[in-house]
Amino acid sequence: MPLGMLMGEYSMAWREYRKRHWAASVGLILGIPLAAVIAIFLKVGFGLGGDIVIGSTMAIWAALWGWLAFRVTRFPCPRCGAAFNSAHACEKCGLQLYEQA
């Protein structure tokens, strides 16, 4: 029996989806505190402070997290290739999330 049949037809694709989802979730949860720590470090270590530094670190975090979230929401359906859009099923072909994993 081929390895793909033992593991599930779409297991590699779903593994990639889980990685992307995990990265976006961690980025959301840890991103704001990390951006605050970086802003404090810049103020204490280099004397850079104020609204511009805080706004810049938050803008960088927002851009990075937005990219991670975009990768999750535009994940291609393993069956038909349409954007999965983080739903529980593909809107085009009906493949369920983690189906045949």
URGILIN-V463871 format. One record per backbone hydrogen bond with DSSP energy under -0.5 kcal/mol. CO is the residue of the C=O (numbers start at 1). NH is the residue of the N-H. E is the energy in kcal/mol with one decimal. If there is no record, write none. Layout:
{{CO | NH | E} {CO | NH | E}}
This chain:
{{2 | 5 | -0.8} {2 | 6 | -1.5} {3 | 7 | -2.5} {4 | 8 | -1.3} {8 | 11 | -1.2} {10 | 14 | -2.4} {11 | 15 | -2.0} {12 | 16 | -1.9} {13 | 17 | -2.1} {14 | 18 | -2.5} {15 | 19 | -2.1} {16 | 20 | -2.3} {17 | 21 | -2.8} {18 | 22 | -2.8} {19 | 23 | -2.5} {20 | 24 | -2.2} {21 | 25 | -2.3} {22 | 26 | -2.7} {23 | 27 | -2.3} {24 | 28 | -1.9} {25 | 29 | -2.5} {26 | 30 | -3.0} {27 | 31 | -1.1} {28 | 32 | -0.7} {30 | 34 | -2.2} {31 | 35 | -2.6} {32 | 36 | -2.2} {33 | 37 | -2.4} {34 | 38 | -2.4} {35 | 39 | -2.2} {36 | 40 | -2.4} {37 | 41 | -2.7} {38 | 42 | -2.5} {39 | 43 | -1.8} {40 | 44 | -3.0} {41 | 45 | -3.0} {41 | 46 | -0.5} {42 | 46 | -1.2} {42 | 48 | -2.2} {43 | 47 | -1.0} {47 | 49 | -0.6} {50 | 54 | -1.9} {51 | 55 | -2.9} {52 | 56 | -2.4} {53 | 57 | -2.5} {54 | 58 | -2.2} {55 | 59 | -2.2} {56 | 60 | -2.4} {57 | 61 | -2.3} {58 | 62 | -2.8} {59 | 63 | -2.3} {60 | 64 | -2.5} {61 | 65 | -3.1} {62 | 66 | -2.4} {63 | 67 | -2.0} {64 | 68 | -2.1} {65 | 69 | -2.9} {66 | 70 | -2.3} {67 | 71 | -1.9} {68 | 72 | -1.2} {69 | 73 | -2.6} {70 | 74 | -2.0} {72 | 75 | -1.4} {72 | 86 | -0.5} {73 | 85 | -1.2} {75 | 84 | -3.8} {77 | 81 | -1.6} {82 | 77 | -3.4} {84 | 87 | -1.4} {88 | 97 | -2.7} {90 | 94 | -1.2} {95 | 90 | -2.5} {96 | 99 | -2.3} {98 | 101 | -1.2} {100 | 10 | -1.8}}
